[in-house]
Amino acid sequence: MSGATDHDEHFLREALALAERNVAEGGGPFGAVIVAGDAVIARGQNRVTRDMDPTAHAEVTAIRAACRDRGDFSLAGATLYTSCEPCPLCVAACLWARLDRVVYAADRNDAARGGFDDREFYELFAADPGTWPTRVEAMGSSLALDAQAPFDAWLAKGDRVRY
């Protein structure tokens, strides 16, 4: 690890241990730890098959727990340590959570070796959306819909919580 500190190594080891424990308990090989300063504020394990939730990745479960614990949707000032390079879903969750930093151990190629789609999804997002297996279509302007109404209501709401 280039530029890694003992602090980083300590929390990456914890994320890896969570991942291994999760495998032993019937889950996927992914674990995550969110740290603010020297304190762990949340841990997460992959619960996709256990919870029948395709979004229950280790990073996402850790982010959900940390936000509940903090009482805030922002994790600014925190670092997420994860056993594997976050997939595009998890990278987006990290960005939405405003994490300062993400540090990972294994990479997308290791995940592919394990039979996971991480690398394939990174490649997919670089391709023309028209070639994706799931069709994603914009229709708001082609139908008799007021697609802007929710945003107009949002902008008019004086007490909205900005994020």
C-alpha positions, 0 to 999 in steps of 0.5 A: 500500500503506497502511503498507507499508515499503521492507522490504515492497516489496523482498520483494513485488517478489521474490515478484512476480518469482518469479511472473513467472518461474514463468509463463515456466517453465510454472507459475501466476502465483504466487510467495511468499517467507518472511522472518525479520528481513531473511533469506529463509528460503524461496521458493515458486512455484505447482507445481499443474500441474507437480507435478499437486498441487492443494495445491502453491500458492506459499505452501504450497511456501514454507511446506514449504521453510521448515519443512524448513529450520528443522526445525520446523512453526512459522514463528513470527517470520516473514513471508510475502510473496506475489504475490497474496492467499492463497486459503483453502487458503493462509490456513489453511496460514499459520495452521497454520504460525503465521506472524506476518504475511502481506503480498500484492500482487494481490488475489482480484479480480485472481486471478479476472480471471486465471481462478483460483477464489480469490474464488469459494472465499471466497464458497463458504465464506460459503455453506451447506455443503449448497450446496457442489459437494463434499459434506462429511459428518459420520458418525462418530456415526452409524456403529458407529465409535469416532471419539474413539479417535484423540484419546484415544490422542493425549491419552494419549501423554505424549511427544506434540509439541503444536501 
